[in-house]
Amino acid sequence: MTNIADRYNTIIKQIDAASKHSSQQQVSLLAVSKTKPLADILALYSLGQRHFGENYVQEGVEKIQTCPHKDISWHFIGPLQSNKSKLVAEHFDWMHTVDRLKIAKRLNDQRPADKAPLNVCIQVNISNEASKSGIPLEQVDELAKQLSELENIKLRGLMAIPANSKDEAQQNLEFSQLKQAFDKLAEQYPDIDTLSMGMSGDLDLAINNGSTMVRVGSAIFGARTVKQ
Ligand SMILES: *Cc1c(COP(=O)(O)O)cnc(C)c1O
């Protein structure tokens, strides 16, 4: 049986190999620790990992508050209901799933004055699936413009979860469409540097298409007992 450290090192190597292969400069690893105990986070921390992603507000806040290390960047990557936005604004460093102005305004208003602006990505529904959250590509420009006017939010880029497809050509197409939209946005806004795409099963393909941040859960922490 492999342990968490072995799996982590394997993923680091895989990311390195893929990013060299695609002349991509820098790909960071977001370790998705949802449903996993703080002990697993601490194990990865001791190996040098500093970016962790959580999907559930309560669970994430509990880990942030009990974690002894203060130099971790915490990323919220799940769907967010308005009535929980305050907890994200107060505790997290990043929010990957902004998909409407209303939630962005709440995060902006609720961000504590003594914290740096909240880093945000706009979530794009790249495969236009009714079941997925995120906005259509055509609406990215307008939402980006609105977000750029909010002081306590720093727009960093785009995030997507592509169709769960075995069809590699389809996945490639979706990743490359997102990359095009990302490049366009980066020409307009100076802080845009993050293309959050790729998970355990498709990180090579995502990196080949220009991902700058892969969100990897099960390939590091092992399967989740609660299916997400
Ligand atoms: C759970 C989750 C991941 C990680 O998925 P794995 O397939 O376990 O790597 C990445 N991104 C989001 C938004 C998730 O909810």
PDBQT file of the ligand as one rigid body, heavy atoms in Angstrom, charges set to zero:
ROOT
HETATM    1  C1  LIG A 301     -13.115  17.376  -5.243  1.00  0.00    +0.000 C 
HETATM    2  C2  LIG A 301     -12.650  18.423  -6.184  1.00  0.00    +0.000 A 
HETATM    3  C3  LIG A 301     -11.399  18.344  -6.789  1.00  0.00    +0.000 A 
HETATM    4  C4  LIG A 301     -10.458  17.174  -6.601  1.00  0.00    +0.000 C 
HETATM    5  O1  LIG A 301     -10.957  16.063  -7.272  1.00  0.00    +0.000 OA
HETATM    6  P1  LIG A 301     -10.077  14.707  -7.410  1.00  0.00    +0.000 P 
HETATM    7  O2  LIG A 301     -10.704  14.037  -8.578  1.00  0.00    +0.000 OA
HETATM    8  O3  LIG A 301     -10.254  13.983  -6.145  1.00  0.00    +0.000 OA
HETATM    9  O4  LIG A 301      -8.685  15.123  -7.664  1.00  0.00    +0.000 OA
HETATM   10  C5  LIG A 301     -11.007  19.384  -7.611  1.00  0.00    +0.000 A 
HETATM   11  N1  LIG A 301     -11.798  20.442  -7.833  1.00  0.00    +0.000 NA
HETATM   12  C6  LIG A 301     -13.028  20.553  -7.262  1.00  0.00    +0.000 A 
HETATM   13  C7  LIG A 301     -13.843  21.750  -7.544  1.00  0.00    +0.000 C 
HETATM   14  C8  LIG A 301     -13.486  19.549  -6.443  1.00  0.00    +0.000 A 
HETATM   15  O5  LIG A 301     -14.705  19.658  -5.903  1.00  0.00    +0.000 OA
ENDROOT
TORSDOF 0
